[in-house]
Amino acid sequence: MTKLQWLFAFLEHSQRPAISPENFLSASWTPWFSPGTQQDCSEYLKYLLDRLHEEEKTGTRICQKLKQSSLPSPPEEPPSPSPTSVEKMFGGKIVTRICCLRCLNISTREEAFTDLSLAFPPPERCRRRRRRLGSVMLPAEDVGAQDLPSPSRAQAPSRAAPRRQRKHCITGDVPPTVLNIEGLGPQGPGGQSSQEEVAKEEEEEEEKAEKVEKEEKVEKEAEKEKEAEKEKESEEEEEDGLGPGTLRNASAPSGEGSRSVLDLVNYFLSPERLTAENRYRCELCASLQDAEKVVELSQGPRYLILTLLRFSFDLRTMRRRKILDDVSIPLLLRLPLAGGRGQAYDLCSVVVHSGVSSESGHYYCYAREGAARPAPNAGAADGPEPDNQWYLFNDTRVSFSSFESVSNVTSFFPKDTAYVLFYRQRPREGPEAEPGSPRARAEPTLHKDLMEAISKDNILFLQEQEKEARSRAAYISALPTSPPWGRGFDEDKDEDEGPPGGCSPAGGSGGDFHRLVF
């Protein structure tokens, strides 16, 4: 944490155009990373946040013990541990519910998270969920009850709708009549004959229901055959070099084949069936049973980290590959929370991986200004607002950018794909809203040792610039005043001219060779 503090202080107060994080990297290097090879930035980020969290917990525990030892009578109960900086900024809560499909027992577990890893859904499921959900604002309690009919789904054409509404439908074109309840006797308005007619109608409805179920089974089998044929065609395309993850899929136009962050979030929160090898061990049944797993977000973090799982393992080729599909990134994301609540997040940074392979490539980053910058003056209305100003950070180069460049990076460069997204919780929304950005507060005073180190480094940088300027001036002064090839080139034109139409450097019309040099 001290090295990180020094890194931030040098970035803010150093006069150098770029700061190398070499000292901080040596202190936070992941043990299983081999030097000289590309490593996963998401894996490093998780390890870094975990290290910072544990280091702050250890420091707080040591301080509490020192305070207790200095007191004459230590308290009987130790104070409850306060959340760390990592928990305050990036910590959220996620609830996992697993329902056994045999005994319907539900086991619930709540755990903390610092980032959400979003997998890519299959293309057909992505389109299906987009028609079904329409938005990411799906209430959490409705995720597990998607089989229930809703007014919006009753209007959409679906094969399951007639089966759910069959008992409530009346055959024929005649509208249902209103019966007089007072005129009904113990056997109905028609006595025994009416009961027989009702029984016949129920038998006819059951026969119709059986026919409809048979037709639905036949249609489902036909759909399965079509899906199998599509999978075979996709495998043939992969053998021809056009499999998933190629540039053709990366540059696909925005349509049914395109994906968005909303689709990935919906897929992450959708129910999952645990069957076959993934069966759940139920405590009441004392055996492995089929189950349904539902994930809900009970508390959203102040800064939401989303990792797009673009590196997958291909079982056919037994190699890792990179998913080059384009994903549309919303500037405003509404994250669904448990209980039907939602939290708004603004995009603040995007880490991009450049490369067609999962084993090599390059990382660079887009980021924008904080939300609490002072408002621009009336004379500075020509430029963009500080909240909307984006920057591109590429090694030692920092340049102005825009959200249009962020959202179209894969369209312009098919091998460059968004990998890690950082969202900031929108202020004044919810109790967990950020009270204020550090930019709005007063600048904190630096430690004396840190200020001296920055001053010494600034003096060293000025000395390096002065030495570089002197060496450059000495090199220029050592150059000859007039180059030998330029002396007297106009003295003897007859000797330099070639024959008419010849292959002299000046062309067929003659002339001096040096006149073509710019």
C-alpha positions in Angstrom: 0.0 0.0 0.0 3.0 2.3 0.6 4.3 1.7 -2.9 0.8 2.3 -4.3 0.6 5.6 -2.4 4.0 6.6 -3.9 2.9 5.7 -7.4 -0.3 7.9 -7.1 1.7 10.8 -5.6 4.3 10.7 -8.4 1.6 10.5 -11.0 0.0 13.7 -9.6 3.1 15.8 -8.7 6.0 14.6 -10.9 7.2 16.7 -13.8 8.1 13.7 -15.9 5.8 13.0 -18.8 5.4 9.4 -17.8 5.9 7.4 -14.6 7.1 3.8 -14.7 5.3 1.6 -12.1 8.4 -0.7 -11.8 8.7 -0.4 -8.0 5.1 -1.0 -7.4 5.0 -3.9 -9.8 8.0 -5.6 -8.0 6.1 -5.3 -4.7 2.7 -6.6 -6.1 4.0 -9.2 -8.6 1.9 -12.3 -8.7 4.0 -15.3 -7.6 2.8 -17.7 -10.4 3.4 -15.2 -13.2 6.5 -16.0 -15.2 8.5 -13.0 -16.3 8.8 -12.2 -20.0 5.4 -13.6 -21.1 2.0 -11.9 -21.3 -0.2 -12.3 -18.3 -3.9 -11.8 -17.7 -4.7 -8.3 -16.5 -8.0 -9.4 -14.9 -6.1 -12.1 -12.9 -3.6 -9.6 -11.8 -6.3 -7.1 -10.7 -8.0 -9.8 -8.6 -4.7 -10.7 -6.9 -3.9 -7.0 -6.3 -7.3 -6.2 -4.7 -7.0 -9.3 -2.5 -3.5 -8.3 -1.4 -4.5 -4.8 -0.6 -7.5 -6.0 1.4 -5.5 -8.5 3.5 -2.7 -6.0 4.0 -5.1 -3.4 5.4 -6.8 -5.9 7.6 -3.5 -7.0 9.1 -2.4 -3.4 9.7 -5.7 -2.5 11.4 -5.5 -5.6 13.6 -1.9 -4.7 14.7 -3.0 -1.1 15.5 -5.9 -2.3 17.6 -3.7 -4.7 19.5 -1.2 -1.9 20.2 -4.0 0.4 21.4 -5.5 -2.3 23.7 -2.1 -3.0 25.2 -1.5 0.7 26.0 -4.9 1.0 27.8 -4.9 0.2 31.6 -8.0 -2.0 31.3 -8.6 -3.4 27.9 -12.2 -3.9 26.8 -13.9 -7.2 27.2 -15.2 -7.4 23.6 -12.9 -6.5 20.8 -14.3 -3.9 18.4 -15.9 -5.3 15.2 -13.6 -5.1 12.2 -14.5 -2.2 9.9 -14.6 -2.7 6.2 -11.4 -2.1 4.3 -10.9 0.4 1.5 -11.3 -2.3 -1.1 -14.6 -3.4 0.4 -15.9 0.1 0.5 -15.0 0.9 -3.1 -15.3 -2.5 -5.0 -17.2 -4.7 -2.6 -20.7 -6.0 -3.3 -22.9 -8.9 -2.1 -24.2 -11.8 -4.2 -26.8 -14.3 -3.2 -26.9 -17.9 -4.6 -30.0 -20.0 -4.2 -30.0 -23.7 -5.2 -33.4 -25.5 -5.3 -33.5 -29.3 -5.3 -36.0 -30.4 -8.0 -37.0 -33.5 -6.0 -37.7 -32.2 -2.5 -37.9 -28.5 -3.4 -35.5 -27.6 -0.6 -33.7 -24.3 -1.1 -30.2 -23.6 0.2 -29.1 -19.9 0.3 -25.6 -18.6 0.5 -24.5 -14.9 0.5 -20.9 -14.0 -0.4 -18.9 -10.9 -1.2 -17.5 -10.1 -4.6 -15.2 -7.5 -6.1 -15.8 -8.2 -9.8 -18.3 -10.0 -12.0 -17.0 -12.4 -14.6 -19.5 -12.4 -17.5 -19.5 -15.4 -19.9 -20.7 -15.2 -23.5 -24.1 -16.8 -24.1 -24.8 -18.9 -27.1 -26.1 -16.9 -30.1 -29.6 -18.5 -30.1 -30.0 -18.1 -26.4 -28.9 -14.5 -26.6 -31.6 -13.7 -29.2 -34.2 -15.7 -27.2 -33.5 -13.8 -23.9 -33.5 -10.5 -25.7 -37.0 -11.1 -27.0 -38.1 -12.4 -23.6 -36.5 -9.9 -21.3 -36.1 -6.8 -23.5 -34.0 -5.0 -20.8 -31.6 -5.8 -18.1 -34.1 -4.4 -15.5 -35.6 -7.8 -14.7 -36.7 -8.1 -11.0 -34.6 -10.6 -9.2 -37.5 -12.5 -7.7 -38.9 -13.0 -11.2 -35.8 -14.7 -12.5 -36.6 -18.0 -10.9 -40.3 -17.8 -12.0 -39.9 -17.2 -15.7 -42.3 -20.1 -16.5 -45.2 -18.1 -15.1 -47.3 -16.3 -17.7 -47.2 -12.5 -17.7 -49.2 -9.9 -19.6 -46.3 -9.0 -21.8 -45.6 -12.6 -22.7 -49.3 -13.4 -23.3 -49.2 -11.0 -26.2 -46.1 -12.5 -27.7 -46.5 -15.6 -29.9 -45.2 -18.7 -28.0 -45.9 -22.4 -28.1 -46.3 -22.7 -24.4 -49.0 -20.0 -24.1 -51.9 -22.1 -25.5 -51.0 -24.9 -23.1 -51.1 -22.6 -20.1 -54.3 -21.0 -21.0 -56.1 -24.1 -22.3 -58.3 -24.5 -19.2 -59.5 -20.9 -19.4 -60.2 -20.8 -23.2 -63.7 -21.4 -24.6 -63.8 -23.1 -27.9 -65.8 -21.6 -30.8 -66.4 -18.1 -31.8 -69.3 -17.5 -29.4 -68.2 -15.2 -26.5 -68.8 -16.6 -23.0 -72.2 -15.8 -21.5 -72.8 -14.6 -18.0 -74.5 -17.1 -15.9 -77.2 -16.2 -13.2 -75.9 -17.7 -10.0 -79.3 -17.4 -8.2 -81.0 -19.6 -10.8 -78.6 -22.5 -10.5 -79.9 -25.5 -8.7 -77.9 -28.3 -7.0 -77.4 -30.0 -10.3 -77.0 -26.9 -12.5 -79.5 -25.2 -14.8 -80.1 -28.4 -16.8 -80.1 -31.1 -14.2 -78.4 -34.4 -14.9 -78.1 -33.8 -18.6 -76.1 -30.7 -18.1 -73.6 -32.7 -16.0 -73.2 -35.3 -18.8 -72.7 -32.5 -21.3 -70.0 -31.0 -19.1 -68.3 -34.3 -18.7 -68.3 -34.8 -22.5 -66.9 -31.4 -23.0 -64.1 -32.1 -20.5 -63.3 -35.3 -22.3 -63.2 -33.5 -25.6 -60.9 -30.8 -24.1 -58.6 -33.5 -22.7 -58.4 -35.2 -26.1 -57.6 -31.8 -27.8 -55.0 -31.2 -25.1 -53.3 -34.5 -25.8 -53.3 -33.8 -29.6 -51.8 -30.3 -28.9 -49.1 -31.9 -26.7 -48.3 -34.5 -29.4 -48.0 -31.7 -32.0 -45.7 -29.7 -29.7 -43.5 -32.7 -29.2 -43.2 -33.2 -32.9 -42.3 -29.5 -33.4 -39.7 -29.7 -30.6 -38.1 -32.7 -32.2 -38.0 -30.9 -35.6 -36.4 -27.9 -33.9 -33.8 -30.1 -32.3 -33.0 -31.6 -35.7 -32.6 -28.1 -37.2 -30.3 -27.0 -34.4 -28.2 -30.1 -34.9 -27.9 -29.3 -38.6 -26.9 -25.7 -37.8 -24.2 -27.0 -35.4 -22.9 -29.3 -38.1 -22.7 -26.3 -40.5 -20.9 -24.2 -38.0 -18.4 -27.0 -37.4 -17.8 -27.2 -41.1 -17.2 -23.5 -41.3 -14.7 -23.8 -38.4 -12.8 -26.4 -40.4 -12.7 -24.0 -43.3 -11.1 -21.4 -41.1 -14.3 -19.4 -40.3 -15.1 -20.7 -36.8 -16.2 -18.6 -33.9 -13.7 -16.0 -32.8 -12.5 -15.1 -36.3 -12.5 -11.6 -37.8 -15.8 -12.3 -39.6 -17.7 -12.7 -36.4 -15.8 -9.8 -34.9 -16.9 -7.4 -37.6 -20.5 -8.6 -37.7 -23.0 -5.8 -38.1 -25.2 -4.9 -35.2 -28.3 -7.1 -35.4 -29.4 -10.4 -34.1 -25.8 -11.7 -34.0 -24.4 -8.8 -32.0 -24.2 -8.8 -28.2 -24.3 -6.2 -25.6 -23.3 -6.0 -21.9 -27.0 -6.2 -21.1 -27.1 -9.6 -22.7 -24.1 -10.8 -20.7 -25.6 -9.6 -17.4 -29.0 -11.2 -18.2 -27.2 -14.5 -19.0 -25.2 -14.2 -15.7 -28.4 -13.8 -13.7 -30.5 -16.4 -15.6 -31.4 -19.7 -13.8 -29.1 -22.6 -14.4 -30.0 -26.3 -14.4 -27.6 -28.5 -12.5 -28.0 -31.9 -14.2 -25.9 -34.9 -15.3 -22.3 -34.4 -14.0 -23.2 -31.1 -12.4 -25.9 -32.4 -10.1 -26.3 -30.9 -6.7 -25.9 -32.9 -3.5 -29.0 -32.2 -1.5 -28.7 -32.5 2.3 -32.3 -33.6 2.8 -32.2 -36.2 0.0 -28.6 -37.2 1.0 -27.8 -37.8 -2.6 -27.0 -36.1 -5.9 -30.2 -34.6 -7.4 -31.1 -32.3 -10.3 -31.4 -28.7 -9.1 -31.8 -25.2 -10.3 -29.4 -22.4 -9.4 -30.4 -18.8 -9.3 -28.0 -15.8 -8.7 -29.1 -12.5 -7.3 -27.2 -9.3 -6.5 -28.2 -8.1 -3.0 -25.9 -5.1 -2.8 -24.1 -3.2 -5.6 -20.6 -1.8 -5.1 -19.6 1.8 -5.5 -17.3 0.8 -8.4 -18.5 -2.1 -10.5 -15.9 -4.2 -12.3 -17.1 -6.4 -15.2 -14.7 -8.8 -16.8 -15.8 -10.2 -20.2 -14.6 -13.8 -20.4 -13.1 -13.6 -23.9 -10.6 -16.4 -23.4 -12.2 -19.8 -23.8 -10.9 -23.4 -24.2 -11.8 -25.1 -27.5 -12.5 -28.8 -26.8 -12.3 -29.6 -30.5 -8.8 -28.2 -31.0 -7.7 -28.6 -27.3 -6.4 -25.1 -27.3 -7.3 -21.7 -25.8 -8.8 -19.2 -28.2 -9.9 -15.6 -28.0 -13.6 -14.6 -28.6 -13.4 -11.7 -31.0 -17.2 -10.9 -31.0 -18.1 -7.2 -30.8 -19.9 -6.3 -27.6 -21.8 -3.0 -27.4 -20.9 -1.1 -24.2 -23.7 1.2 -22.7 -22.6 4.5 -21.1 -25.4 4.0 -18.5 -26.0 0.6 -17.0 -28.8 -0.2 -14.7 -27.8 -3.2 -12.6 -30.8 -5.3 -11.3 -30.7 -6.0 -7.5 -32.7 -8.3 -5.3 -36.3 -7.3 -4.6 -36.8 -5.6 -8.0 -34.5 -2.7 -7.1 -32.0 -1.3 -9.6 -28.8 0.7 -9.3 -27.5 3.1 -12.1 -23.9 3.0 -13.0 -21.9 5.3 -15.4 -19.0 3.9 -17.5 -15.7 5.4 -16.4 -13.0 3.1 -17.9 -12.4 0.3 -20.4 -9.4 -1.9 -20.7 -8.8 -3.2 -24.2 -6.9 -6.3 -25.3 -5.3 -6.0 -28.7 -4.4 -9.3 -30.4 -6.0 -12.3 -32.1 -4.5 -14.8 -29.7 -5.0 -15.5 -26.0 -1.3 -16.0 -25.5 0.0 -12.7 -26.7 -1.1 -9.1 -27.4 -1.1 -5.7 -25.9 -3.2 -3.9 -23.3 -4.3 -0.2 -23.4 -7.1 1.7 -21.6 -9.8 4.3 -22.1 -10.8 6.4 -19.1 -12.7 9.6 -18.5 -12.7 12.4 -16.0 -14.2 12.1 -12.6 -17.8 13.2 -12.0 -17.0 16.0 -9.4 -14.8 18.3 -11.4 -15.5 22.0 -11.1 -17.9 23.3 -13.8 -16.2 25.0 -16.8 -16.3 28.7 -17.2 -18.5 30.4 -19.7 -15.5 31.1 -22.0 -14.6 27.4 -22.1 -17.9 26.3 -23.5 -16.2 25.3 -26.8 -14.6 22.2 -25.4 -16.4 19.1 -24.0 -17.5 19.0 -20.5 -15.0 17.5 -18.0 -17.4 14.7 -17.2 -17.5 13.6 -20.9 -13.8 14.0 -21.7 -12.3 10.6 -22.5 -8.6 9.9 -22.7 -6.6 7.1 -24.3 -3.8 5.6 -22.2 -1.3 3.6 -24.3 2.0 3.0 -22.5 3.7 6.3 -22.2 1.3 8.1 -24.6 -1.8 9.8 -23.4 -4.2 11.4 -26.0 -7.7 12.9 -26.1 -10.4 10.5 -27.1 -14.2 10.2 -27.1 -16.9 7.7 -26.2 -17.5 7.1 -29.9 -13.9 5.7 -30.2 -14.5 3.5 -27.1 -17.8 2.0 -28.5 -16.4 1.5 -32.0 -12.9 0.2 -31.2 -13.7 -3.4 -32.4 -15.4 -2.1 -35.5 -12.3 -0.1 -36.5 -9.8 -2.6 -35.2 -11.2 -6.2 -35.3 -8.5 -7.6 -33.1 -9.0 -5.0 -30.3 -11.8 -6.0 -27.9 -13.0 -4.6 -24.6 -12.0 -6.9 -21.8 -12.4 -5.2 -18.4 -15.1 -2.5 -17.8 -15.2 -0.1 -14.8 -18.5 1.5 -13.8 -19.0 4.2 -11.2 -22.2 4.2 -9.1 -24.3 7.2 -10.1 -24.3 9.7 -7.1 -27.5 10.6 -5.2 -29.1 7.2 -6.0 -29.5 4.7 -3.1 -27.9 4.7 0.4 -24.7 3.2 -1.0 -24.1 6.2 -3.3 -20.7 7.8 -3.3 -20.7 10.8 -1.0 -18.3 12.7 -3.2 -15.3 12.3 -5.4 -11.8 12.9 -4.0 -11.5 15.6 -6.6 -14.1 17.7 -4.8 -12.3 17.5 -1.5 -9.2 19.4 -0.5 -5.9 18.0 -1.7 -4.4 15.8 1.1 -1.1 16.8 2.5 1.7 14.4 1.6 4.1 12.8 4.0 7.4 14.6 4.5 9.5 11.7 3.1 7.2 11.4 0.0 7.4 15.2 -0.7 11.3 15.0 -0.5 11.4 12.0 -2.8 9.2 13.8 -5.4 11.3 17.0 -5.1 14.6 15.0 -5.6 13.1 13.2 -8.6 12.0 16.5 -10.2 15.5 18.0 -9.8 17.0 14.8 -11.3 14.6 15.1 -14.2 15.7 18.7 -14.9 19.3 17.6 -14.8 18.7 14.8 -17.2 16.9 17.3 -19.6 19.9 19.7 -19.3 22.4 16.9 -20.1 20.3 15.8 -23.0 20.1 19.3 -24.4 23.9 19.8 -24.1 24.6 16.5 -25.8 22.3 17.4 -28.6 23.9 20.8 -29.1 27.4 19.2 -29.1 26.2 16.7 -31.8 24.8 19.5 -34.0 27.9 21.6 -33.6 30.1 18.6 -34.7 28.3 18.3 -38.0 30.0 19.8 -41.1 28.9 23.2 -42.1 28.4 22.3 -45.7 27.9 18.8 -47.0 30.4 17.6 -49.6 27.7 16.6 -52.1 26.4 20.2 -52.3 29.6 21.9 -53.2 29.7 23.5 -56.6 26.9 21.5 -58.2 26.3 24.4 -60.6 29.9 24.8 -61.7 30.0 22.1 -64.5 26.5 21.4 -65.7 27.8 19.8 -68.9 29.5 17.0 -67.0 26.4 16.3 -64.8 23.9 16.2 -67.7 23.0 12.9 -69.2 22.2 12.2 -72.9 18.7 13.1 -74.1 16.3 10.4 -73.2 18.9 8.6 -71.1 18.6 6.9 -67.7 20.2 9.7 -65.7 18.8 10.2 -62.2 17.2 13.4 -63.2 15.1 11.9 -66.0 15.3 12.1 -69.7 15.6 15.9 -69.7 18.8 15.9 -67.7 19.2 18.1 -64.6 20.9 17.7 -61.3 20.3 14.6 -59.2 20.1 16.5 -55.9 17.2 18.5 -57.1 15.0 15.5 -56.5 15.9 15.2 -52.9 13.5 16.8 -50.5 
